[in-house]
Amino acid sequence: MKKILHMQSWHLITLLSLLMALWFGWQLSSSVKAGSLWNLKTKLWFWLAIAIPIIHQVYAVFFWRGELYTNWLSKKLKTKEKAFTFFRTFFFPLLVARPVSIILVSVANREQFTFGLSWRIPIGIVLFAGFAWMMYSVVQYFGMQNAAGRDHFYPEEYKNTTLEKRGIYKYVNNAMYSVGFLGLWFWAVIFASPAGLLAAAFNHAYIWIHWFTVEKPDMYEIYK
């Protein structure tokens, strides 16, 4: 249990601090709250875009740490493959829900910035290009199964292996978090949505909390 909860007090403290900063940002400007989509106010879409990454990352912590240190799901389902398949069944839909929720809140809160398309399109191209390069590298070199945390289910296969250094990983460490999450900012910029930008900023900051409090210490355990 001690290993499962390692650094999770910091996870909770930093998450609460981030939510407090988010609430302050939400209250700061009326433009963040403006607009609606399908007769539902921006406020609903915004807090949905905040809830989804929290659910996603807590889900990952629960199953990654539980499987890495106790194999409880593998024992329950009899095999590691069944356990990993079960985990992926919900992991990937939650992952997809993150950009979808950003799109929804950005559409609801659209055109609240004064920046014209002459600014938005070039910035959007840069953001999307970074995201596209990251996705290509993940699919081509890193693998979607590894992106889902396969090493937590099969740590014996990863012990003493080297980290991926092809594609974007040759130039950027942890490209999924540093560059990949620029794809969330893309939608907020294109739709000129301050609420979308705030939600994208939360997503990007919170994934780094996940890195420092969950994934990085787990990598020390798995890769030695």
N, C-alpha and C positions, 0 to 999 in steps of 0.2 A: 504493500500500500504506500509506503514511503516513496518508492521510486515512481509509482503512478502519479502521485501528487507533487512530485518534484517541480518546483518553480510555479505551481499553479496558484499560489497566493499572489505572486507577482502578476500572473495572468489576470487575476480578478482585479487587483488594484489598478493596473494600467488600463484595463477595459473600463472600469468605473470612471477613471480620470478622463478617458477619451470620450465617454458618454456625457460627462459634465461639460467638456469643451464643445461637444456637438450641440448640446442644449443651448449653450450660450450663443453659438453661431446661428442656431435656428431662430432665436429670439431677437437677433441683432437687426434683421432687415425684413420688412414686409414683402419684399420681392421674392424671398425664399418660399413664402407660403402661398404665393399667388397661383391661380390656375386650377384646372381640374381635368380629369380624363374619365370618360364614361360616367359622368355625373358624380364622380368621387373626387373629393378635394385632394390637392397635392399633399396635404398633411398625412393622409392615409398611405399614399404611395411612398412617401419619404420614409416613414417609420417602418414600412414593410422592407424597404431597401436597407434599413439598418438591422432589422431583426434577422433577415436571411443569412448574412455573413456570420452573425453570432451563433445561430443554430448550426450552420455548416462547420464552423471551427470547433465548437464544443463537441459536436458529433465526432469529428476527426480525433480530438483528444481522447474521448471516451473509448473509442474502438482501437485506435493506434496503441495507446498506452496499455489498455487492458490486454490486447493480444501480445504485445511485445514482452510484457512482464509476467503474464499469467496464462496466456493461451486459452482464456476462458471461452471465447467464441468457437475456436477450433475444437475444443473438448465437447462443447455442447452440440455442435453440428457434425462432429466425428472427423472431419478433415479440414486442413488449412484452405484447400481450394474452395470448399463450400463457404467457409468463413469469409474469405476474401471476396467471393462472388456476392454474398449477402451485403457486405460492407459497400461494395461498388454500386449496388442497386439503388442506394440512397445518396451516396457521395456525389456521383456525377450529376444527377438532377439538381441537387443543391448547388453544385458548382455552376451549372448553367443558369440557375435562378438568379445568381448574383448580377450578371450583366443584364438579364431580362428586367430585373427590378430597377436597375439604373435607367434603362431605356424608358420604362413606364413613368418613373418620376420625372425624367427629363422632358418627356412629351407633355406631361401634365403641367409642368412649370416652364414651358418653352417661351422663348423670346422675351426673357426678363432682363437680358443684358443688352447694352447698346452696341456691342461689337457686331459689325456687318459680316457678311459671308466672305468678304475679301480677307478678313482676319481669321475667321473660323475655319475655312476650308484648308489653308496651308497648315495651320496648327493641327487640325484634325488628321491631315495626311501624315504628318510626322508621328503623331500618337498611334495611328492605326498601323503604320509601317513597322513601328517597334513591336506592337502586339503580333502582327503577322509573322515577323521574323522569329519571334519567340515560339509561336505555335508551330511553325515549320520545324524548328529545331527540336521541339518536344516530340512531335510525331515521328520525325525522321531519325532522331538520335536517342533521345532520352526515353521515350515510350510513355504511352498513356497509363499503363499499369504502374510504372514507377511514380508517375505524377500522383497516382492515387495512394501512394504509400505502401507499395508491395513489400518494401524492405522491412516494414513492421510485422508483416505476417511470415516472412521467410528470412529472418535475420541471418541465419546460418549461411545463406547463399551470398550475402553481401559483405561478410566479415573480411576485412583487409582488402577490399576492392577499391579501385580508384574512382574518383568522381568524373562525370562526363565533361569532356573538354572539346567537343566538336560543335560546329554551328555557332550560335550566339554564346554558348557556354565557354567558347575559347576567349571571348572578350569581356563577358559580364558574369560575375559570380551570382548565383541565385537569380537567374534571368526571369524565372516565372513571377517572382515577387517584385523585382525592381523594374523590369520592362513590361512584362505581361500585363500587369495591372493598369498600364497606361491605356489599355483598351476600354476600361471603364470611364476614364476621363474623356475619351473620344466622343461618347454620346452626349455628355453634358455640354461639351464645347460646341458641337454641331447644332444642338437645340438651344444654345444660349440659356442654359438653365442653372441658376445659382443653387437650387436644391439638389440638382444632379451633381454639381461639383462638390457640394458638401458631402453627399452620400458617397461619391467616388473617393474623396479624401479619407473618409472614415474607413472604407474598405481597404484602401492602400495602407493606412496606418495600422489597422487591426491585423492585417496579414503579417506585418513585421513583428507585432506582439506575439503572434503564433510562432514565428521563426525563432525568436529569442527565448521564449518560455517553453516551447514544445519541441520543435523540429531540430534545432541546433543541439540541445542536450541529448535528444534521442539518437542523433547521428554519432555522437561520441560513444554511445552504448553499442550501436549497431556496427559501425565501421572501425571501432577501436583506434 
